[in-house]
Amino acid sequence: EIAPKLAEGDVSGAHDPLHHIGTVLVATEKFLEANDQGEKQAELMGAVESLIDSFMDVDKLFHPTEGKVDAEAVTKKSAELSKAIDEAIATLKAGSEK
Protein backbone atom coordinates (compact mmCIF):
# COMPACT_ATOMS: atom_id res chain seq x y z
CA GLU A 1 0.00 0.00 0.00
CA ILE A 2 2.88 2.38 0.72
CA ALA A 3 4.89 1.88 -2.48
CA PRO A 4 1.96 2.47 -4.87
CA LYS A 5 1.03 5.66 -3.02
CA LEU A 6 4.60 6.93 -3.30
CA ALA A 7 4.69 6.04 -6.99
CA GLU A 8 1.56 8.18 -7.42
CA GLY A 9 3.23 11.00 -5.46
CA ASP A 10 0.63 10.62 -2.69
CA VAL A 11 2.93 11.19 0.28
CA SER A 12 0.09 11.57 2.79
CA GLY A 13 -1.50 8.37 1.54
CA ALA A 14 1.79 6.54 2.13
CA HIS A 15 2.50 8.05 5.53
CA ASP A 16 -0.62 6.84 7.33
CA PRO A 17 -0.09 3.15 6.46
CA LEU A 18 3.55 3.51 7.52
CA HIS A 19 2.40 4.65 10.95
CA HIS A 20 0.08 1.66 11.20
CA ILE A 21 3.12 -0.54 10.63
CA GLY A 22 4.96 1.33 13.38
CA THR A 23 2.07 0.71 15.77
CA VAL A 24 2.10 -3.01 14.99
CA LEU A 25 5.87 -3.17 15.48
CA VAL A 26 5.68 -1.51 18.90
CA ALA A 27 2.86 -3.86 19.92
CA THR A 28 4.94 -6.84 18.75
CA GLU A 29 7.93 -5.61 20.73
CA LYS A 30 5.80 -5.22 23.87
CA PHE A 31 4.29 -8.67 23.34
CA LEU A 32 7.74 -10.25 23.11
CA GLU A 33 8.93 -8.37 26.19
CA ALA A 34 5.96 -9.69 28.17
CA ASN A 35 6.00 -13.24 26.76
CA ASP A 36 9.39 -14.91 26.77
CA GLN A 37 9.86 -17.05 23.69
CA GLY A 38 12.63 -19.16 25.19
CA GLU A 39 15.54 -19.89 22.88
CA LYS A 40 14.01 -17.75 20.14
CA GLN A 41 13.61 -14.62 22.29
CA ALA A 42 16.85 -12.86 21.33
CA GLU A 43 16.45 -13.66 17.64
CA LEU A 44 12.83 -12.48 17.57
CA MET A 45 13.61 -9.30 19.49
CA GLY A 46 16.49 -8.62 17.13
CA ALA A 47 14.16 -8.98 14.15
CA VAL A 48 11.60 -6.60 15.67
CA GLU A 49 14.30 -4.09 16.56
CA SER A 50 15.64 -4.29 12.99
CA LEU A 51 12.15 -3.59 11.64
CA ILE A 52 11.68 -0.68 14.05
CA ASP A 53 15.04 0.78 12.95
CA SER A 54 14.00 0.45 9.30
CA PHE A 55 10.64 2.05 10.10
CA MET A 56 12.38 4.98 11.81
CA ASP A 57 14.80 5.43 8.90
CA VAL A 58 11.90 5.71 6.45
CA ASP A 59 9.56 7.65 8.74
CA LYS A 60 12.09 10.41 9.41
CA LEU A 61 12.03 11.18 5.68
CA PHE A 62 8.34 12.01 6.07
CA HIS A 63 9.28 14.71 8.59
CA PRO A 64 11.87 16.94 6.89
CA THR A 65 13.09 19.94 8.85
CA GLU A 66 12.70 22.05 5.72
CA GLY A 67 10.65 21.77 2.57
CA LYS A 68 8.37 19.04 1.36
CA VAL A 69 8.67 15.28 1.69
CA ASP A 70 10.80 13.85 -1.10
CA ALA A 71 8.80 10.83 -2.29
CA GLU A 72 11.74 9.69 -4.40
CA ALA A 73 14.05 9.69 -1.36
CA VAL A 74 11.48 7.70 0.63
CA THR A 75 11.19 5.17 -2.20
CA LYS A 76 14.97 4.90 -2.50
CA LYS A 77 15.46 4.40 1.25
CA SER A 78 12.69 1.79 1.31
CA ALA A 79 14.38 -0.08 -1.53
CA GLU A 80 17.73 0.06 0.27
CA LEU A 81 16.15 -1.44 3.39
CA SER A 82 13.99 -4.04 1.65
CA LYS A 83 16.44 -6.93 2.08
CA ALA A 84 16.84 -6.28 5.82
CA ILE A 85 13.07 -5.90 6.17
CA ASP A 86 12.41 -9.16 4.31
CA GLU A 87 14.98 -11.01 6.44
CA ALA A 88 13.49 -9.70 9.69
CA ILE A 89 9.98 -10.67 8.59
CA ALA A 90 11.21 -14.15 7.63
CA THR A 91 12.76 -14.49 11.09
CA LEU A 92 9.48 -13.55 12.75
CA LYS A 93 7.53 -15.96 10.55
CA ALA A 94 9.95 -18.79 11.29
CA GLY A 95 9.79 -17.98 14.99
CA SER A 96 6.04 -18.25 14.99
CA GLU A 97 6.10 -21.80 13.61
CA LYS A 98 5.95 -24.61 16.09
Secondary structure, DSSP 8 states (H G I E B T S, - for coil): -HHHHHHTT-HHHHHHHHHHHHHHHHHHHHHHHHS--GGGHHHHHHHHHHHHHHHHHHHGGGS-SSS---HHHHHHHHHHHHHHHHHHHHHHHHHH--
